[in-house]
Amino acid sequence: MIIHNKSDAFLLMEFHYSPAVKTTFFFLLLNAYSITVIGNIVIIFIISTNKQLHKPMYFFLINLSCIDLLLTSTITPKFLSLLINGSRIISYGGCLVQCYSFFFLGSTHILILAVMSFDRYMAICNPLRYLAVLSPTLCLYLALGAWTCAFLDTIAPTVLVVCLTFCGLRIDHFFCDVEQLLEMACTDTQHVRLFKFHGFCSDCVWITYSDYCILFKYNNCNIKNTLIRWAKEDLCNMFLSPLSCVHILCWHSVYELKNY
């Protein structure tokens, strides 16, 4: 079936498990989602109401909490509905919104992490200049820059996906991932994949710079205090773990692009 009418809906994947298994998985996922939502709301509330936490690091942490809250709320509620009552139908518009939101928020999360690596570098290696350099205005510009760059990186592929014609209604996933939509397209998707690849490369440039700050600039800091040096090493490990995954995703995108 070819979708010409944009009011048509898609069907998400079906879970062939017993009701007991799906119910158990539903409550486990619901608990995890509730903890995530409540935890991020508490973080945002505490930082916003406590003047002692009105510092650059906590400002960026609010951004991360907002992204985490929105990202989980983009996918999880529909997935819970799919588990509890088997509601596989998702509207065309809802699918595109879910697809764009996941892509956009994921890119924003990466860029905010890159900004936070610069923030931690200044705090550890230049503590006397930290608050002078990272003024509230600069922090606001950095955060807005991350959100804006993520928006520009993801809006073009989304617009191109809207223009595609799809053969079929079944999405072999529990949410509307852009890759699943491209596989269902009847028309050429090379241009969409090129824009998607460009977005990954842009994010990868930011992450490469972040890795440079962490690996080289942190290590060049002359820190004699043992506790601060241990904190620096823990901070490096904390940032490198998620940031290194972006390089893997970028190379995976390059591999996919060569296959099409």
HUCORGI-V767154 format. One record per pair of residues at least 12 apart in sequence whose C-alpha atoms are under 7 Angstrom apart, sorted by the first residue. I is the first residue (numbers start at 0). J is the second residue. Records with the same first field share a line. If there is no record, write none. Layout:
BEGIN
I->J ; J
END
This chain:
BEGIN
0->166 ; 167
1->165 ; 166 ; 167
2->164 ; 165 ; 166 ; 167
3->164
5->91
6->91
7->90 ; 91
8->88 ; 89 ; 90 ; 91
9->88 ; 89 ; 90 ; 91 ; 168 ; 169 ; 170
10->87 ; 88 ; 89 ; 168 ; 169 ; 170
11->87 ; 88 ; 169 ; 170 ; 171 ; 172 ; 173 ; 174
12->87 ; 170 ; 171 ; 172 ; 173
21->82
22->83
25->79 ; 82 ; 83
36->68
39->64 ; 68
43->61 ; 64
55->133 ; 138
56->118
59->115
63->108
66->104 ; 108
70->101 ; 104
73->97 ; 100 ; 101
74->174
78->173
94->175
97->175
98->175 ; 176 ; 177
99->157
102->153
103->149 ; 150 ; 153
106->149 ; 202
107->145 ; 146 ; 149
109->202
110->145 ; 202 ; 205
111->142 ; 145
113->205 ; 206 ; 209
114->141
116->209 ; 213
117->212
120->212 ; 217
124->217 ; 220
152->198
153->198
155->194
156->191 ; 194 ; 195
159->191
160->191
163->184 ; 186
164->184 ; 185 ; 186
165->183 ; 184 ; 185
166->183 ; 184 ; 185
167->183
189->259
192->256
196->252
199->249
200->249
203->245 ; 246 ; 249
206->242
210->239
213->235
END
